[in-house]
């Protein structure tokens, strides 16, 4: 039986698409292999959101040159956000690649379109479900709209059917994905929105939890906040990227909101959803960012106290508005200093937030094992480790927290009566 190997970097959408590519290849009579050397087809699922991700892809492509030369019959293909409309340029960079195809698509040199749609054949307790592709926002630093295109929502009935199937196959939690998940349904004729979808999914028997990402502050509605507050299966956890705490920088980023609106939105969420866990994304060293503007970001994070902060140093993405019109004038050493300051601040905040969970019992959806301990997450997305001899995979386990850190929690099983 021919074999395939998929190498994936990047966001959760890439991971979801790789899972579905795997199911597609199995439909075509292939089986998976963990080593590229044994594969008949190798797929590289790429990311170019930051230069470091693009460098990893280029290094991987370079490493595969020898294998392709030794086995010219091997099929090498690249998908993901590295694949632009300029295929000729990509062929010049990587002439040993046989095929390039756009993110979210399937190989057109294998099988028939009637084989689609596909879902993960063996889903995990927590499974990604893409619900909308593309983005209409065109933030000045972001390459995604140029690679994934404009927003295109899946039909509500199609998503519900997929989730029902996943639950039958063993999934307990779904994570709904979109580059801008809050825009779900804007392009549909029936105008069903994300809150409507959450309401429908909340009724599926056997489904225990629902998450979704990534949100955009200018598109998050009061209706959605109310849905999160009142639907029992929707997790009290929201990722709401702020990107910067300076209105001047937000304007240059073309984010479509100001700090005052963002602060109001956080207040609304916390007032409607007590105990909600909030995470955010931040870019430091954006073109023209002064020390004062950076400190406004630092002070906003200090004020709002997020559970998690994902911080990155700005890197030029060719083809974006920022690359075309702005000068990347913040030195790399300064970017690293600012990044380190925010990482240190967030470590302190997360240490304090998680310390309050010590001695409390939390409900953990167990996703698997790491070493000799089970691991899973709370509804507020806290990573928890605990020891237990019985099989806990896919179960909701009450765990008493005995030790905390900024990154995870350690505990012991509170009762043997597993759900």
N, C-alpha and C positions, 0 to 999 in steps of 0.2 A: 504494500500500500504506500503511495507517495506521501511525503511528509511536508508540513509547513512549519515555519518559525516566525513569530511576530515579536519585534523589539519595539517597545513603547516608551516615550518620554512625554512630559507635559501634563496637561490638565486632566481633570476627571472626565471631560468629554472624550479626550483621546483614549483613555482607559476603557470607556464604555464602547467606543467604536472598535477598539481592538478585540474586545470580547465578542462583538457581533461579527467581525471579520473571521474570528475563529470558528464560529458556528457556520458561517458561509462556506468556509473551506471544507468543513466536515460534510456539509451537504453535497459538495463536489467530489467526495470520496477520499479526502486527505485526512491524515491524523497529525496531531500536534507533536512537536519535538522541542525540548528545552535547549538544544544546542544547534546553532546555525550550521555547523559543519555537517550535520546529518540531514539537513533539510533539502527538499527539491525546490521549494519556494520560500524566499525570505522577504518579509514585509517590514519596512522601517516606518513606524508611525511617528512623525516628526512634530517638533514645536519650535517656533521662532519668536515667542513672546519676548524673550531676552537673549542677548548674545551668547550667554553661557549655554543655553539650550541648543542654539544653532551650532555652536562649536562642538558639542557632544555628537550631534548628528554627523557633522563633517568628519570627525575623528572615526566614527563608526563606519562611514562609507569608505574611508581610506583603508581601514583595517580589513574590509571585505574584498579589496582589490585582488589580493593573493588567492583567496578562495574562488573568486569568479574566474580568474585566469586558469587555475588548476582544474576547475569544473565549469567549462563554458556553457554546459547544458543547464546549469543552475539558473533559475529565474529570480532576479533581484528587482524589487519594486519599492517605491517610496510614496507614502501618502502623508496626510497631516498638513499643517499650516506652512511647511516649507514649499509646498507645491503651489506655484503661482501660475498665472496664465501664460507666462513666457517659458514654455517647455524647452525651447531651443537653448535658452541660457542655462537651464538646469542640466541639459544634456552635455553642454560644454564643461560644466563643473564636475559632473559625474557620468562620464560616457559609458561606464560599465553597468549602469542601471538600465534594465530592460523596459520598465514601465513606470510612469508617474500617474497618479490619480488623486483627485481632489478629496479633501477631508469629508468624511461622512458618506462617501460613495463606495462602490464595490468594484472589484476587478472586472472590466468588461471583456477581458480575454478568456474568462473562465465562466462556464455555466450560463444560465438564462436569467433574465430579469424576473421571470415568474417565480424564481426560488425565494424572492424577497417578500415581505420583510423577515429578518432573522432576529432572534433573541438569544442570549447566552444559553447554551445547551444544559450546562450545569451551574446555575446561578448560586451565588453565595447567600448567606443570611441577609446581607445588605447588598443591594444591586442597583447600579446606576441605570437610569432610564432617561435618555434624551427626549425632550419634549419640544424644543425649538432650536433651530439652527440659525447662525448668522447674527448680525447686529446692525442696527440703523444709527447708532450714536456717533461713530467716527471720532472718538476721543483722539486728541492730536498725537498721542504717543503710541497708539495701538494699531497693530497690523492686522488684527483678526477680521474686521469687516472686509478688507481687501482680499483675504484668503478664503473666508467662509461665506462671504456674500451678505445680502440683505436678509432680514428676519423671515423665517418660514416656519410656521407652527404645524405640528402634527395634529390631526383630527382628534378631538376629545375621546370619541368612541374607540379609536384605534389604540390610544394610550391605556384606556381602561381595560380593554381586552388583553393587552400585553401584560399589564400588572396582574390581572387575574390569572393568567398563565404562569407568570413567574411565581406567584404565591402557591399555585398547585405544585410547582417544581421545588418548593422549599424556601423561597424568599420570605423573610419576615419584615424587612424594611426596604423601602425604595427611596432613592435619592434622585429627584427630578433635576435634569440638567438643561441649562441654556446659557449662551454667552450673556444674554440679558433675560433671565427667566421671568422677570416682571412684565415683559412685553408679550408673554404667551397669549395667543388668541387675537391679537390686534389685527392680524391679517386674515382671520377666519370669517366666513360669511355670517355665522351665528353669534359671533362676538363673545363666545365663552372665554373667560379669563382664568388666571391662575387660581383665584379663590374658588371659582366654580369647579375646576379640576380637583382641587384639594377636597372639596365637599363630596364629590363623587367617589374619590378614592377612599375617603374616610369610611365609606359604607362597605368596603370589600371585606368579607369574612376571612380571617386568617392573616390579614395584613396587620402588623402591630405598630409600625412606625412609618412616618412620612417626613422626609427632609427635602429641601430644594436649594439650589444655588445656580448662578450668582445673581444677586440683586443689584439694582441701580437706584441710588437715592432719589433721582428725579422721577422715577417711574413707580416707586413703591406706593401703593394706594392704601387709604384707610380701610377699604373693604378687605384687602389682603391681611392687614394687621388684625382685623376683627376675626377673620377666618382662623388665623393661627391661634388666637386667644380662645376660641370656642370649640375647635375641632380636636377631640381627645387624642387622635393618632398623630397629629402634626406636632413635631418636636418643637420645644421652646428654645430654639437656637436659630439665629439669623446671622448670615454673613452680609455685611453692608459696607462695601469698600468706600472709604472717604478719599483716599489717595493723597490729599494735602489739607493742611489747616489754614492755608492762606487763600483768601479770595482772589488775589492777583494770580496765583499759580493755578487755582481751579479754573479761572477764566482762560488762561493760556492752555490748559489741558482740554478745554472745551467740554467740561463735565456737565454743564447745564444746571448747576445749583450753587449756592453759596454756603459758607460755614454756618450761618444763622439757620438756614433751612435744615441742614444736616443735624445740627444740635436739637432743633425742634422735633425732628423725626425720631431721634434716639429717645427723647423724653416721652413722646407718644407711645413708642413701642414698650418702654419700661413701665409706663402707667397702665397700659392695657394688658401686658403679659408679665405678671410678677414672676421673678426668678428667671427671666429669659437670659440666655447666654449670648453675648454679642461678639462677633469677630469682625475684623476690618483689614483692608489692604492699604498700604502706604508706599508711595514712590518718593525717594529722597534724591536730591541732586538734579531735579528737572532743570532744563535750560533756563538760566536767569535766576534760579532760586538763591536768594540772599540768606545770610545767617539769620536775620530777623524773621524772614518768611519760614525758614526751617524751624525756628523756635516756636512759631505759631502752631506748626504741626505737632511738635513735641508737647507743647502745653495743652493742646486739645486732647491728645492721647492721655496725658496725665489727668485731665479733668474727667473724661468720659469713662476711663478705666474698663477697657475691653478684656474679655476672657482670653482672646487670641488676637495677635497682630501679625500679619504677613507683610514683611517689609523688604523692598528691593531697591537697589540703586538703579537710576535711570540709565538705559543704554539705547543708542540710536537704532531705530528700525527703519531701514531704507524704504521709501515710498510713503511714509506717514507724513502728516502735516508738520509735526515737530521737526522731523529730519529735513524737510524741504525748506522750512521758513525760520527755524530757530537755531541758535548756535549752542552746541553742547559745551558750555563754558565753565562748568563746575568740575574742578580737577578730581581725578579718581581717588586720590588720597582723602579729599574732603568728603566725597560721597561715602567712602568707607567709614570715616569718622562719624558722620551723621547716622549711618546705618547702625553702627555699633552703639551709639547713644540710645537709639530707640529700642534696640534689642535688650540693652541693660535695663531701661525703664520698664519694658514689658515683662521681663523676667521677674522684677520686683513686684509688679502689679499682679501677675498670675500667681506668684508665690502666696501673696496675701489672700487672693480670691479662693484658691484651692485649699488653703489652710482651714478655711471655715467649714470645709466638708469633713474634716477629721472627726471621727466618732459618729457620723451620720450614716444611715443606710440608704443606698442608691440602687436603682434598678438598672441592670446591665444587660444589654443584648450581646450575647457572646458570638464573636465572629471567627475565632480560631485560637490557635496556640502560638506562643512565642517561647521557645525553650520548654521548660516544664510548667509554665503557667498559662492559664486561659486569659484571653484578652477580649475586651469588648468596650462598648461606649454607653454612657448614660444618655438620657433624652437631651441633655444639654451638651452633648458631644465631648464629655470628659473621658479620656482613655483610662481604663481600669484594668489592673492585673490582679489575679487571685489564683490560689491553688485549690484543686478539687479532683478527686479520683474519678468521679463519674463523668460520663460524656455530657458536655454542656453546650455543644455547638448548636446555635440557632435558638437557644432558650433564653428566657428573661430570668435573670438570677438576682435576688436581693443580696447585695454585698455591703458589709460594714467596712467603712474606710478607716484604716489604721495608720496610714502614712501618706503624706502628700508631697508633691513637688510642683514646679511650674508646668511640667510637661505631662505628668500622669499621676495616677492614684494607685495605691496598693491596699488590698483589703482581704477580708475572709468571708466565706459564704455565711449568710445570716440564718438560713433555714434550708432544709433539704426538700421542701415542697416546691419543686420547680414548676414554672408555668409551661 
